[in-house]
Amino acid sequence: GENVEQHPSTLSVQEGDSAVIKCTYSDSASNYFPWYKQELGKRPQLIIDIRSNVGEKKDQRIAVTLNKTAKHFSLHITETQPEDSAVYFCAASNPLGGYNKLIFGAGTRLAVHP
Amino acid sequence: DVKVTQSSRYLVKRTGEKVFLECVQDMDHENMFWYRQDPGLGLRLIYFSYDVKMKEKGDIPEGYSVSREKKERFSLILESASTNQTSMYLCASRPRDRGGYTFGSGTRLTVV
């Protein structure tokens, strides 16, 4: 089945710096890749997603890139702010026989220091 | 505008008890999911359902069962709770064939 690996597990940056989180997936049939942000004590919230027919997607300070050949995708946060501090999860979805279930990475704890 | 509601935020149960975790969504989504979240392990899929009365095992179904008698409600059942089932349980739903999940607020279950 699908396996998603996420790195790094923790990331510490200074306010204003960029942060990059990387994920790799195993199933080449996966075609949907969302990113979730989970603040302390809160539910995971979808922040951006990308489909396999697109190589890059941007929404203000966040962007996601996808390399289908290498089977990896990345989250880029520019001009980080303290409110970006949270745990970020990547996920991959395979529509074939899996009813679009998401398989998640283990998460990255991002700390943005003022 | 809460759309996925989990009945309990915190729950403490004794070893051997039968435990019911309830999840209700008001978005008419076909698919519903139960995950458990543990530090360093991310979110692991326990069970999911793609229609009323339909269910599929996820990656870690042992010790759990589910029930989906109505489209809006998906219940997770711990047949005989054990201490290794102490965890945060997250319910999620999504419409068929599109979009990401909407998560509930989670139930932190402690088995003593």
Interface residues (C-beta under 8 A of the other chain):
Chain A: G1 Q6 S9 P34 Y36 K42 R43 P44 Q45 L46 D49 F89 P95 Y99 N100 K101 L102 I103 F104 G105 A106 G107
Chain B: N31 F33 Y35 G40 L41 G42 L43 R44 L45 F48 Y50 E56 G58 D59 L90 R94 R96 D97 G100 Y101 T102 F103 G104 S105 G106
